[in-house]
Amino acid sequence: MFIGDETRATVGAAAAAARLDGLASGSSLIRASYAAWREGTATTGPAAGIPELVAVHSRGPVRRGAVSVLALRWEAADAGGQLFPVLDANITLIPDGEQSTLIGLEGVYRTPAGTGLDPVTARRAATATIRSLLGRVADAITGPAGYGEGQVSAGPGRARGAAGQGA
């Protein structure tokens, strides 16, 4: 399913880009991804067979003018141990005035194989997972200096928007 969400951070684009770079270059983006996966898949209730997230890959961020884009892939393992992508997305930072940055996430979320999740439950899990990740990224970008490099928020962030667009 196609997904997207966005939030606004009260920090300039240059500072936001530096924080995103710090988040991606350390282990914080990986920790944020695992925490978001756990939180999002917990919304499916007692559904059996949901695999664990096993790999997080990122590339970037790459600056294109004033815009920064980080490519992200999450992988899980099916019952046979074969890796498959569950998320391919871009996290984008777009200047929104001098002291504000729009943080967006757009991509494709695949339901983990073998879960038997109905489409409504799968969309709910995808929405919760993406909102959690985007909130954690926003918290790291707007947190105190050094926050993004070594920490991620423990709870859901403040992301809002139109998660789960498309099908």
N, C-alpha and C positions, 0 to 999 in steps of 0.2 A: 504494500500500500504506500502511496505517496504521503509524506508527512511534512509538516512545517510548523514552526512556532517562532515567536520573536519576543523580545523584551528590550527595554531601553535602559541604558546604564548612564548614570550621572558622572561621566568621566569623558574627557576629550578622546578623540580617535587615536592620537599618537600614543597616549598612555594606555588605552585599551589594547592597542596592537602589541605594545611591549609586554603587557600582562598576559595576553593570549600566547605570545611567544614563550614566556616563562612557564606558563601552564603546560604547553605542549612539549617543551624541551626537558622537563623533569618528569616525575611520575604522577603529578597531580591530575593530569587529564585521564590517565589510566585509572587512578583511584576514583575519580568522579564518574567515570564510565561504569565501573563495577558497581558502585553505590546506586547509580541511576537504574542499572539493570535489575538489581535486587529489589529496589523500590517499585519499579514498573511491573515486574513479573509477579510481585506479591499481590497486585490488584486482581490477578486471575483466580485467586482463592486456592482451593486445594487441588487444582488441576495437576494431574500426574504427568510426568514425562517432560517437563520443561527443562531444557538443558541449561547448564551454567555457561555464562559468558567465559570464553577461554582465551580470547586474544583481542587486543585493541591496537589498531594501527592508525597513525596520523601522518600527514605530510603538510609541511608549511608551519606557520602561516606564510602565504605569499601575498605581497602587497601589489596592488594594481592601482596606481594613483593613491588616492586617500582610502581605498577599500582594502581590507585584509581578508583573506580566505584561507581557512584551514580545512583540509580534506580529512575525513574520519571514516574508519571502517571498524565495525565490531564483528567478531566471528564467534560462533558457538559450535558445538559438536553434536552431530546426530547420534542416534543409538549405537551406530557402528563405529563411532569415533571419528567419522569424516567431518572435517571443518566445512562450514558453509557461512556465507555472510548473512547477518541479520540486520545490519544497518550500513548503508553507504550514504554519507551526508556531507554537506559543507556547512561549516560554521562561518558566518560572514559578519564582519564589522563594517558598518557604514556610518560616516560622520553625520551627526544630526545637530548641528549647531556647534559652538566652540567647546562646550562642556557637556556634551551628550553624544552617545553612540548607540546606534541601533544594532542589537545582536540578534542575528537570525540563524535559524537552522532549517535547512531544507534537504530532503533526501528520500530514500526508499527504505522502508522497514519491512523485513520479511518475517512472517510468523515462524518460530522454530518448528522444524519438521517433527512429526510424530506426536504433537501435543493434542491434536483433536480439538483445538479451540474453535469455538464458533466465531464468525466474523465480528460480532459485536464485542465479545470478550477480547479478541485479538486487538481490535482498534482501541479499546479501553487501556490495555496493557501498553500498546505503542504510544498512546497519548501520554500516559503517566510516565513512561520511561523518558520520552523526549522532553517533557516539561521539567522533570527532575534534572536531567543533564543540563539543559539550558539554564536553569536556575542556579545550578552549581557553578557553571562557567561564569554567569553574571556575578555571582557572589565573589568569585576569585578575581574578576576584573575590577570590581568596585571596592574590594576589601582594602585594608591597610597595606602599605608598601611591603612587599615580600610575601604577602598572603598567597597569591596565585602560585608561587614557586614551591611552597612547602605544605599547603593545606587546601582542603576543599571543605565546603560546608557539610555538616553532618545530616542536615535535614533538607526538606524540599526547598528549592529556591523560590524566587519571586517571578519566574517566567510566566508570561501570559500570551495569548494570541490564538491562532487558528491551527492547533495541532490536529493532525489526522486528515489533512486535506487530500482529496482524491481517493482512489481505491485501487 
